[in-house]
Amino acid sequence: MAKFGAFCFAGTGHIHPMTALARRLQTRGHEVIIFGIPDIEARVRAAGIGFCAIGESDYPLGTLEKLDRVLAAKKGLETFRFTVDRVRNTAQMVLRDGPDAVRRAGIDALLVDEADMGGSVAEHLGLPFLSIAFFPPLMHSDHIPPFCFGWKAGQGRISRLRNRLGMRFLSRVATPIYKEVNAQRSAWGLKPLLHAADVLSPLAQITQLPAALDFKVDVPAPLLHYTGPFVDQARRSHVEFPWHRLDGRPLVYASLGTLQNGAEDIFRKIAQACVGLDLQLVISLGGGLDPASLGTLPGDPLVVRYAPQLDIVKRAAAVITHAGLNTTLESLAEGVPLVCIPLGNDQPGVAARVAAQGAGVVISRRKLTAMRLRSAIEAVLSRPHYRAAACRLQDAIRRIDGLDEAANIIETALKIELSAPA
């Protein structure tokens, strides 16, 4: 049995799947410790996972909420630039505090979120590590658009050139991260990271993105393993919800996630778009706004601060989403078609995959109007091919236990390194 350490970005969309994976490994007799800032300790321990705090001086309790409030107000490229700055600051903390914390914990191998720089810690300590993708996986190929762009995966010369230019642009924007990381790697005698995919494990790259949802291109990626959603429903926190207020009409659930959820104008457009349609709209604000602050919305939708999303989606006829990967996968796992309004970071890439599979409609924030949104909602509710595509993806997701598959890959990839005691 092994003692794993894990580094992951301090966001709900990363913590939930990482703790779910950690729990599955623990059921197999392994031990897992997540290294992170104090703000995530309660959630990690509530999931039954060991925790070791790092970065207390940089990120005292309450810092994460402040950062999330700033992110909620960002749009498009602003969102990505803010995230880059946040990843850079986190990388500085991980590279400074991570090595000693991992040594003291007696870790055998590391699981590293692709949004984190813990792989350099593993290299410095001579430990094996595996890359875990909680967004569309990083790849060395120009056949796939960079994860944060909503482009189609055309295989022609122009499309591939656009992908290469997109990667160069992202590399330029992410220069502050790599400058920070490479300075420390140089001090440790490690080779510099030149491209985004250079952070990946040489053993295995595991993504919770199902193969059925990714673009259909013939791209050699021998270390990339598609699995399925990392969901542990039994460990989700209980959320109160006024179930008695559901009136039996087709339910449309709207959520913009827990990070970029301060877009009051979008919630108002969603409500306006649904006025007069034969449906009941449920809006989850994700903690970014107080329902009272919105006042009375058009059509009188049911508005809550948080919703028990896994349970709500099971009843939904359609989901309106920012196209965060977790909400997308949780919806498709129930065969529910989507209306995607990507707001930034990896969401345009996730939305593009939904559109490519025919399981939903995508509207950019720039072009979002109540009229366009109404047309999209009517389309996914009335045109059977959207539901049929979502159900095809549901079948593909149900055929594989993402957590078991990921645990199998981890154990197989590390069996040589972990066969002898440290």
C-alpha positions as CSV (number, residue, x, y, z in Angstrom):
1,M,0.0,0.0,0.0
2,A,1.2,3.5,-0.8
3,K,1.1,6.9,0.9
4,F,0.1,9.5,-1.6
5,G,0.4,13.2,-1.5
6,A,-1.8,15.5,-3.6
7,F,-1.6,19.1,-4.8
8,C,-4.7,20.7,-6.4
9,F,-5.9,24.2,-7.2
10,A,-8.0,25.6,-4.3
11,G,-11.3,25.7,-6.1
12,T,-14.5,23.7,-5.6
13,G,-14.2,22.3,-9.1
14,H,-10.8,20.8,-8.3
15,I,-11.3,20.0,-4.6
16,H,-14.4,17.9,-5.1
17,P,-13.0,15.5,-7.7
18,M,-9.6,15.3,-6.0
19,T,-11.1,14.3,-2.7
20,A,-13.4,11.8,-4.5
21,L,-10.3,10.2,-6.1
22,A,-8.5,10.3,-2.7
23,R,-11.3,8.5,-1.0
24,R,-11.4,5.8,-3.7
25,L,-7.7,5.2,-3.2
26,Q,-8.2,5.0,0.6
27,T,-10.9,2.3,0.1
28,R,-8.1,0.3,-1.6
29,G,-5.9,0.6,1.5
30,H,-3.8,3.5,0.5
31,E,-3.3,6.7,2.5
32,V,-3.7,10.2,0.9
33,I,-2.7,13.6,2.3
34,I,-3.7,16.7,0.4
35,F,-1.3,19.7,0.8
36,G,-3.1,23.0,0.6
37,I,-3.9,26.4,2.0
38,P,-5.9,26.7,5.3
39,D,-9.1,27.7,3.6
40,I,-9.6,24.2,2.1
41,E,-8.8,22.2,5.2
42,A,-12.3,21.9,6.5
43,R,-13.6,20.6,3.2
44,V,-10.8,18.1,2.8
45,R,-11.1,16.7,6.3
46,A,-14.9,16.6,6.0
47,A,-14.3,14.3,3.0
48,G,-12.3,12.0,5.3
49,I,-8.9,12.9,3.7
50,G,-5.7,13.7,5.5
51,F,-4.6,17.3,5.2
52,C,-1.3,19.2,5.6
53,A,-1.4,23.0,5.6
54,I,1.1,25.0,3.5
55,G,1.3,28.7,2.7
56,E,-0.3,29.9,6.0
57,S,1.6,33.2,5.8
58,D,0.5,33.8,2.2
59,Y,-3.0,32.6,2.5
60,P,-4.5,33.1,6.0
61,L,-8.0,31.9,6.6
62,G,-10.5,34.0,4.6
63,T,-8.2,34.8,1.7
64,L,-9.8,32.3,-0.7
65,E,-13.2,34.0,-0.3
66,K,-11.7,37.4,-1.1
67,L,-10.0,36.0,-4.2
68,D,-13.2,34.3,-5.4
69,R,-15.1,37.5,-5.1
70,V,-12.6,39.3,-7.4
71,L,-12.7,36.4,-9.9
72,A,-16.5,36.5,-10.0
73,A,-16.4,40.0,-11.4
74,K,-14.0,39.1,-14.2
75,K,-14.8,38.5,-17.8
76,G,-13.2,36.6,-20.7
77,L,-9.4,37.2,-21.0
78,E,-9.5,39.1,-17.7
79,T,-10.5,35.9,-16.0
80,F,-7.6,34.0,-17.5
81,R,-5.1,36.7,-16.6
82,F,-6.4,36.8,-13.0
83,T,-6.1,33.0,-12.9
84,V,-2.6,33.1,-14.2
85,D,-1.6,35.6,-11.5
86,R,-3.3,33.4,-8.9
87,V,-1.5,30.2,-10.2
88,R,1.8,32.1,-10.1
89,N,1.4,33.1,-6.5
90,T,0.3,29.6,-5.6
91,A,3.2,28.1,-7.4
92,Q,5.6,30.3,-5.4
93,M,4.1,29.0,-2.2
94,V,4.1,25.3,-3.3
95,L,7.7,25.4,-4.5
96,R,8.8,27.1,-1.2
97,D,6.8,25.1,1.3
98,G,6.0,21.9,-0.6
99,P,9.3,20.0,-0.4
100,D,9.6,20.1,3.4
101,A,6.0,19.3,3.9
102,V,6.2,16.3,1.6
103,R,9.4,15.0,3.2
104,R,7.9,15.3,6.7
105,A,4.8,13.4,5.6
106,G,6.8,10.5,4.2
107,I,5.1,10.5,0.8
108,D,5.7,7.7,-1.7
109,A,4.2,9.4,-4.8
110,L,2.3,12.6,-5.7
111,L,-0.9,13.2,-7.5
112,V,-0.7,16.6,-9.2
113,D,-3.5,18.7,-10.6
114,E,-2.6,20.1,-14.0
115,A,-3.4,23.6,-12.6
116,D,-0.8,23.1,-9.9
117,M,3.0,23.1,-10.0
118,G,3.6,20.3,-7.6
119,G,5.2,18.2,-10.3
120,S,8.4,20.2,-9.9
121,V,8.4,19.4,-6.1
122,A,8.2,15.7,-7.1
123,E,11.1,16.0,-9.5
124,H,13.2,17.8,-6.9
125,L,12.5,15.1,-4.3
126,G,13.0,12.3,-6.8
127,L,9.4,11.1,-6.3
128,P,7.1,9.6,-9.0
129,F,4.1,11.7,-9.8
130,L,1.0,11.5,-11.9
131,S,-0.9,14.3,-13.6
132,I,-4.6,14.7,-12.9
133,A,-6.7,16.9,-15.3
134,F,-9.8,18.5,-13.9
135,F,-10.2,20.5,-17.2
136,P,-9.7,19.4,-20.8
137,P,-6.2,17.8,-20.6
138,L,-3.1,19.6,-21.7
139,M,-1.6,18.2,-24.9
140,H,1.5,18.6,-27.0
141,S,-0.5,18.4,-30.2
142,D,-1.7,21.2,-32.5
143,H,-4.7,18.9,-33.6
144,I,-6.5,20.0,-30.4
145,P,-7.4,23.7,-29.6
146,P,-5.8,25.0,-26.4
147,F,-8.1,24.1,-23.5
148,C,-9.4,27.6,-22.9
149,F,-10.5,28.4,-26.5
150,G,-13.9,27.5,-27.9
151,W,-12.7,26.5,-31.3
152,K,-13.7,23.4,-33.3
153,A,-11.0,20.8,-33.7
154,G,-10.5,21.1,-37.4
155,Q,-7.6,19.1,-38.8
156,G,-6.9,21.4,-41.8
157,R,-3.7,23.5,-42.1
158,I,-5.5,26.7,-41.1
159,S,-7.1,25.2,-38.0
160,R,-3.8,23.7,-36.8
161,L,-2.0,27.0,-37.4
162,R,-4.6,28.7,-35.3
163,N,-4.1,26.2,-32.5
164,R,-0.3,26.8,-32.6
165,L,-0.8,30.5,-32.5
166,G,-3.2,30.1,-29.6
167,M,-0.7,28.1,-27.7
168,R,2.0,30.7,-28.2
169,F,-0.4,33.4,-27.0
170,L,-1.2,31.4,-23.9
171,S,2.5,30.8,-23.3
172,R,3.1,34.5,-23.4
173,V,0.2,35.2,-21.0
174,A,1.5,32.5,-18.7
175,T,5.1,33.8,-18.7
176,P,4.9,35.0,-15.1
177,I,4.1,31.5,-13.9
178,Y,7.0,29.9,-15.8
179,K,9.4,32.6,-14.9
180,E,8.6,31.9,-11.2
181,V,8.7,28.1,-11.6
182,N,11.9,28.0,-13.8
183,A,13.8,30.2,-11.4
184,Q,13.2,27.6,-8.7
185,R,13.8,24.6,-11.0
186,S,17.2,26.2,-12.0
187,A,18.1,26.5,-8.3
188,W,17.3,22.8,-7.9
189,G,19.2,21.8,-11.0
190,L,16.1,20.8,-13.1
191,K,15.5,21.5,-16.7
192,P,13.3,24.5,-17.4
193,L,9.7,24.2,-18.5
194,L,9.3,25.6,-22.0
195,H,5.7,24.6,-22.9
196,A,2.6,24.2,-20.9
197,A,2.6,20.4,-21.4
198,D,6.1,20.2,-20.0
199,V,4.5,20.0,-16.5
200,L,3.0,16.6,-17.3
201,S,4.0,13.4,-15.6
202,P,6.3,11.0,-17.6
203,L,4.3,8.1,-16.2
204,A,0.6,8.9,-16.8
205,Q,-1.9,11.7,-17.4
206,I,-5.4,11.0,-16.1
207,T,-8.4,13.1,-17.1
208,Q,-12.0,12.8,-15.8
209,L,-13.1,13.9,-19.2
210,P,-14.7,10.9,-20.9
211,A,-13.3,10.0,-24.3
212,A,-16.8,10.2,-25.7
213,L,-16.9,13.9,-24.9
214,D,-13.6,14.9,-26.3
215,F,-12.9,15.9,-29.9
216,K,-12.7,13.0,-32.3
217,V,-9.1,13.3,-33.7
218,D,-6.4,10.8,-34.2
219,V,-3.7,12.2,-31.9
220,P,-1.1,9.9,-30.4
221,A,-1.0,10.5,-26.7
222,P,0.2,7.2,-25.1
223,L,0.3,8.6,-21.6
224,L,-3.2,10.2,-21.7
225,H,-5.9,8.1,-20.0
226,Y,-9.6,9.1,-20.3
227,T,-11.8,8.0,-17.5
228,G,-15.1,9.5,-16.3
229,P,-16.5,11.9,-13.7
230,F,-14.8,11.8,-10.2
231,V,-18.0,12.0,-8.2
232,D,-18.5,10.8,-4.6
233,Q,-22.1,11.7,-3.9
234,A,-22.0,10.2,-0.4
235,R,-19.5,12.8,0.7
236,R,-21.2,15.9,-0.7
237,S,-22.3,18.3,2.0
238,H,-26.0,18.3,2.7
239,V,-27.7,21.3,1.2
240,E,-31.2,22.4,2.3
241,F,-33.6,22.9,-0.6
242,P,-37.3,23.8,-0.7
243,W,-38.4,20.7,-2.6
244,H,-42.0,21.4,-1.9
245,R,-41.9,24.4,-4.2
246,L,-41.2,22.3,-7.3
247,D,-44.6,22.3,-9.1
248,G,-44.2,19.5,-11.6
249,R,-43.5,21.5,-14.7
250,P,-40.3,20.6,-16.7
251,L,-37.4,21.8,-14.6
252,V,-34.6,23.9,-16.0
253,Y,-31.7,24.3,-13.6
254,A,-29.3,27.3,-14.0
255,S,-25.9,27.5,-12.3
256,L,-22.8,29.5,-13.1
257,G,-20.6,27.5,-10.6
258,T,-19.0,28.6,-7.4
259,L,-16.2,30.8,-8.7
260,Q,-17.5,33.0,-11.5
261,N,-21.0,33.4,-10.0
262,G,-21.3,37.2,-9.5
263,A,-22.7,37.9,-12.9
264,E,-26.1,39.4,-11.8
265,D,-26.8,40.5,-15.4
266,I,-26.6,36.9,-16.7
267,F,-29.0,35.6,-14.0
268,R,-31.4,38.3,-14.9
269,K,-31.2,37.4,-18.6
270,I,-31.7,33.7,-17.8
271,A,-34.9,34.6,-15.9
272,Q,-36.2,36.9,-18.6
273,A,-35.5,34.2,-21.2
274,C,-37.7,31.7,-19.4
275,V,-40.8,34.0,-18.9
276,G,-43.8,32.5,-20.6
277,L,-42.2,29.1,-21.3
278,D,-43.8,26.0,-19.9
279,L,-41.1,25.2,-17.4
280,Q,-40.0,25.9,-13.8
281,L,-36.6,27.7,-13.5
282,V,-34.4,27.0,-10.6
283,I,-31.4,29.3,-10.2
284,S,-28.4,28.4,-7.9
285,L,-26.3,31.4,-7.2
286,G,-23.3,29.3,-6.0
287,G,-22.7,31.6,-3.0
288,G,-21.6,34.6,-5.1
289,L,-24.8,36.6,-4.5
290,D,-27.5,36.7,-1.9
291,P,-31.0,35.9,-3.4
292,A,-32.4,38.9,-1.7
293,S,-30.0,41.2,-3.5
294,L,-31.5,40.2,-6.9
295,G,-35.0,41.3,-5.8
296,T,-37.9,39.9,-7.8
297,L,-36.7,38.3,-11.1
298,P,-38.9,38.1,-14.2
299,G,-41.1,35.0,-14.1
300,D,-40.6,34.5,-10.4
301,P,-38.0,31.6,-10.6
302,L,-37.0,29.6,-7.6
303,V,-33.7,31.2,-6.5
304,V,-31.4,29.7,-3.9
305,R,-27.9,30.5,-2.7
306,Y,-26.8,26.9,-3.1
307,A,-28.5,23.8,-4.5
308,P,-28.0,20.1,-4.0
309,Q,-26.8,19.9,-7.6
310,L,-26.5,16.2,-8.1
311,D,-30.1,15.7,-6.9
312,I,-31.5,18.6,-8.9
313,V,-29.9,17.6,-12.2
314,K,-31.6,14.2,-11.9
315,R,-34.9,16.0,-12.2
316,A,-33.9,18.5,-14.8
317,A,-35.1,18.7,-18.4
318,A,-32.2,21.0,-19.3
319,V,-29.3,22.7,-17.5
320,I,-28.0,26.3,-18.2
321,T,-24.4,26.3,-17.2
322,H,-21.1,28.2,-17.4
323,A,-19.7,24.9,-18.8
324,G,-17.4,24.1,-15.9
325,L,-16.4,20.5,-16.4
326,N,-17.9,19.2,-13.2
327,T,-21.4,20.6,-13.8
328,T,-21.2,19.5,-17.4
329,L,-20.3,16.0,-16.5
330,E,-22.8,15.8,-13.8
331,S,-25.5,16.9,-16.2
332,L,-24.5,14.6,-19.0
333,A,-24.2,11.6,-16.6
334,E,-28.0,12.1,-16.3
335,G,-28.6,12.5,-20.0
336,V,-29.6,16.2,-19.6
337,P,-28.9,18.5,-22.6
338,L,-27.1,21.9,-21.9
339,V,-27.2,25.5,-22.7
340,C,-23.6,26.7,-22.2
341,I,-22.6,30.2,-21.4
342,P,-18.8,30.0,-21.0
343,L,-17.3,32.8,-18.9
344,G,-13.6,32.1,-19.0
345,N,-10.7,29.8,-18.2
346,D,-11.4,26.2,-19.5
347,Q,-15.1,26.8,-20.0
348,P,-15.0,27.7,-23.7
349,G,-13.1,24.5,-24.4
350,V,-15.6,22.4,-22.4
351,A,-18.5,24.1,-24.2
352,A,-16.9,23.5,-27.6
353,R,-16.8,19.8,-26.8
354,V,-20.5,19.8,-25.8
355,A,-21.4,21.5,-29.1
356,A,-19.2,19.1,-31.1
357,Q,-21.1,16.1,-29.6
358,G,-24.4,17.7,-30.3
359,A,-25.5,17.7,-26.6
360,G,-26.2,21.4,-26.2
361,V,-26.1,24.9,-27.5
362,V,-23.3,27.5,-26.8
363,I,-23.8,31.2,-26.5
364,S,-20.8,33.4,-25.8
365,R,-21.2,36.0,-23.0
366,R,-20.5,38.8,-25.6
367,K,-23.5,37.7,-27.7
368,L,-25.8,36.8,-24.8
369,T,-29.3,38.3,-24.9
370,A,-32.5,37.1,-23.4
371,M,-33.9,36.4,-26.9
372,R,-30.9,34.3,-28.0
373,L,-31.0,32.4,-24.7
374,R,-34.7,31.8,-25.0
375,S,-34.2,30.3,-28.4
376,A,-31.4,28.0,-27.1
377,I,-33.6,26.8,-24.2
378,E,-36.5,26.1,-26.5
379,A,-34.2,24.2,-28.8
380,V,-32.7,21.9,-26.3
381,L,-36.1,21.2,-24.8
382,S,-38.0,20.6,-28.0
383,R,-35.5,19.2,-30.5
384,P,-34.9,15.5,-29.7
385,H,-31.4,15.2,-31.1
386,Y,-30.0,17.3,-28.2
387,R,-31.5,14.9,-25.6
388,A,-30.4,11.9,-27.8
389,A,-26.8,13.1,-27.9
390,A,-26.8,13.7,-24.1
391,C,-28.2,10.2,-23.6
392,R,-25.4,8.8,-25.8
393,L,-22.9,10.5,-23.5
394,Q,-24.8,9.3,-20.5
395,D,-24.4,5.7,-21.7
396,A,-20.7,6.2,-22.3
397,I,-20.2,7.7,-18.8
398,R,-22.2,4.9,-17.1
399,R,-20.1,2.2,-18.8
400,I,-17.1,3.3,-16.9
401,D,-16.5,4.0,-13.2
402,G,-14.2,7.0,-13.5
403,L,-12.9,6.7,-10.0
404,D,-12.1,3.0,-10.2
405,E,-10.5,3.4,-13.6
406,A,-8.3,6.3,-12.3
407,A,-7.3,4.3,-9.3
408,N,-6.4,1.3,-11.5
409,I,-4.2,3.5,-13.7
410,I,-2.5,5.0,-10.7
411,E,-1.7,1.7,-9.2
412,T,-0.5,0.2,-12.5
413,A,1.7,3.2,-13.4
414,L,3.3,3.2,-10.0
415,K,3.6,-0.5,-9.2
416,I,7.4,-0.6,-9.8
417,E,8.1,2.5,-7.8
418,L,5.8,1.4,-5.0
419,S,6.7,-2.3,-4.9
420,A,9.4,-1.8,-2.3
421,P,9.1,0.1,1.0
422,A,10.7,3.6,1.1
